[in-house]
Amino acid sequence: SPFPFENSLIFSSNREKFVRNRAGNGDELPYYDLYKIPDINDPKILPFASSVNSKAHESSASLDEKGSKVFFTQHTHQSGDSLEDIAHLKIFYLENNNGKWKNPHTFVFNDSTSSFAHPFISRSGKMFFFVSDMKGGMGGTDIYFCMLKDSLWSAPVNLGPPINTPGNEIYPYLDEQSNTLYFSSDYHPGLGGYDIFKAVEKDGEFQIQNLKPPVNSSYDDFGLVYNFNDSSSAYFVSNRPGGKGLEDIYKLIFLLK
């Protein structure tokens, strides 16, 4: 789940380099951590921050325009009565204190029975989107949003149909310039696996459009986000053949006609 910020790119990876902790359950691959490329024009990969990366999985970073807070997903475990622990995804955030990420907070609506993941905060910092399988949804995972009012987040609102379906909707991203919501789904008609869609409001109703090839493929395609400094390009993730690994980041260049 790439996230461009200023001239940098933040993303998650379970690459061998920089890894401090391996999965302890017999998996060959290490845990996911957050990384950054400080200058996209001169790629050099660094860990995002030691205060973020831990012995758990971290992914899906999102920052507001000022870079005052970073939201991310963490894979947490809670001891249960059964032989196996209960695993959930939770959203956390840290504050930028003179260039250092400090004061970790849990997202106010996290609970012990559901997963909360794939946070996206608008550039203004007033709209917050996330994904959850909480009770009362339409399917596996739905997209929700909150509004910032008097320094407090409003109660989560399910985006409902036609965006959410009986399947899984993941990785919301709002392009505020065009007021277009991008997301991925394994239920809306597509090419196979997860496809990337956009929801465009017209006459008070949302119209869902598949982005089609070359963006979508018969494999999983997700996590689209525009480059904030250059609206003629965007990033997304795919596990289609021909990449460097299991899931790769791709860059889109839009040709103006």
Secondary structure, DSSP 8 states (H G I E B T S, - for coil): --EEETTEEEEEE--STT---B-SSS-SSB--EEEEES-TTS---EES-TTT--SS-EEEEEE-TT--EEEEEEEEEE--SSSS-EEEEEEEEEEEETTEEEEEEE-TT--SSS-EEEEEE-TTSSEEEEEE--TT-SSSBEEEEEEEETTEE---EE--TTTS-SSBEEEEEEETTTTEEEEEESSSS-SSSSEEEEEEEETTEEEEEE--TTT--SS-EEEEEEETTEEEEEEEEE--TTSSSSSEEEEEE----
